[in-house]
Amino acid sequence: MIKRKTIQSSLVFDMVNKLQNHATADEIYNEIVKDYPTISRGTVYRNLQRLCEMGEIRKTEIPGGADRFDHLCYDHYHARCEKCGRVFDVDM
């Protein structure tokens, strides 16, 4: 089944690419809702999942923390700061 590109999925995809900081779903939602106050949290979550399934973005599971979403879809490593919780790409 071919999945069509919706306005909502474009908003979510564009925000993940704009932030480029391994944002959580809540962080992505909070940025989108500033310009599109009628978008629901569920819509953002569903589109994040759909974009991951399509290979457009990548979900990184963080033990003891919220999942993060990455604009880089190739295999690479991450590190998390124990003080601030920020997630970084690590070049190997």
N, C-alpha and C positions, 0 to 999 in steps of 0.2 A: 504494500500500500504506500503510495506517495503521500508524504505529509507536506501540506502547503505552508508557506511562510506567512504568518499573520503579523499584524501590526504589533501585537503584544510580544510575540517571540522576537521580533526585530528590536523592540525596546530593550528587552532583557539581554539579548546578544550584544547590542551596542553598549549597554552599561557595563557588562563584564569586560568588554574590550577597552572601554574608557577608563575604568577603575584600575585595571591591571595590578591589583593588590591582593589577590586571593581572597576576595570578599566573601562574606557569608551571605546566605539567602536574605537575611534580615537587612544587611547593609545594602544589598542591591535593591531590595524593595524600598528602603528608606530614601534612596537617591531617586528612583523612578517616580515615586509618589509626589515628590516636590514639583515636578512638571506635569504629572498626570494623576491628579488626586482621586480619580474614580477607579484606578486600577486596584484590584484586590490582591491581598497577600497570596491567596491561593492561586491566582493566575500567574503570578511571578514564580511561585514554587513549581507549578505544573510545567511552565515553559523552561525553567532551569533543567528539570528532569528530562524533558523532551529534547532539548538542545544537547544534553549529555548523551542520550541514546543515539542521536544523529551524528555524534562525533564533532559537533561544532564547538563545544567547550568541554572542559574536563572537570570532574568532581574529585576533590582530594579529601579523603576522610581523615580527620584529626582526632587521635585518641584523647578522650576527655574534653573534647571541644566540638564546636559546630563544624559541619562540612564546609569546605571552601570551594570556590569555583574559579577556575583558571582559564585564561584566554589561550594559553599555550597547550596544544593538544599532543605534543610529542612527549616521549618518555624523558623525564628529568627528575631530579631530586629536590626535596624541600627541607627546610629547617624552620623550627618555630622558636621564637624568643621566649624564654621562660618568664621574663619580667613583664613584657607588654603583650605577649600572645601573637604578635605579628608573624606571618608566614612568609618566608623568602625562598626564591629559587636558588639552588646551589649548583654551580658549574663544576662538573667532575671531569 
